[in-house]
Amino acid sequence: MPTTILRTSLTALVAVWLGSVVCTAATAQQTTGVGTCDTFLTQYETCIADKVPSEHQAQFKATLYSMRNAVVPLSQNPQTRDNLDGVCRQMAAVVKQQTSAIGCAW
């Protein structure tokens, strides 16, 4: 059963992430308590603020907030928390590749 919950949660996370669903309830102060995730989310937020042209920042911020809204609840669930390190490493790898052209420092 935990594998099914994890698979469902990860599928939902990827769907939210790829779909860039706007979830405005997230704030920059929300943390996961998982170092890899918190570091990634903070670095992505800095990348957006420092490197993304202002006319595109809203779209990038919506993606960031969606990611944060998906990851924070997963971090609060003992059945999914242990796997978040790997999930956030994968998300970070993709985002790093996508933002390298605009000069984000990771």
N, C-alpha and C positions, 0 to 999 in steps of 0.2 A: 504493500500500500504506500509506503513513503516514496518509492520510486515513481508511482503514478502521480502522487501529489507534486513531487519535484518536476516531473516532465510537464505536467499541466502548468505549474507556476512558471517554468522556464519558457514554455511556449507562449504564455501570456506576456512575459517580459519581452521576448523578442518581437511579438506582435505590436506591443505598445512602442517599443523602441523603433522598429522599422516604419511604423505607421505615423510616427511623430504626432501622436494624439496630444492635444493641448490639455494639460491638467494644471490649472493655475493654483491649486491648493498647496503645492510644494513651495517651500521656501529654501533659501540657501542655508538656513540654520539646521535643517533636518539632516541627521547623519544616520549611518547604518550601524556604526560601531565595528564595522569590518574595514580594517585599514586600507586594503586594496581598493575597495569601493569608494570610501570617503576621499582618498587621494585622487583617484580617477575623476570623480565628480567635481572636486575642487579645481583640478587642473583643467578640466574641460570648461568650467565656468570662467577661469582666467583666460583661456584661449579665446573664448567668445568675446570677452570684454576687451582684450588686447589686440586681437588679430582679425576678427570678422568685421567686415564693413557694416556700418550702422544700418544700411537698408536691408541687410540679411540677418541681423541679430535676433529679431523676433522669432524667426523660424528655428534658429539654432537653440535659442532659449527654450522654446516649446519642446524641442527634442530633449534637452537637458532635464527639464521639469518632468517630462514623461518618464525618463529613465529613473530619476530620483523617486517619483511616485510609485514606480514598479518595484524598485529595489528596497526601499525602506520597509514596506510591509513584509517582504520576504526575509529581511534581516530580523524581524521580530518573531518569526516562526521557527521554532527549534528544528523542525523537519526540513527546512530549506536553508537555514542560516549557514550551515557548514559548507555548502556548495557555492556560496556567493563569491568567495575569493576567485574561483575559476571562472565564474560567469563574468565578473567585473574585469578580469584579465582579458577575456575574449572581447568584451565590449571595448575596452581600452585599445586593444590592438587594432580593431577596425576603425575606431575614431582617430587614432594616431595616423593611420594610413590616409584616411580621408582628409585630415587637416594639415598634413605635412606641407602641402603646396602653399598654404597661407602662412607658414612659418611658426606654427605653434611649438613651443618648447615643452617637451615631455621629459 
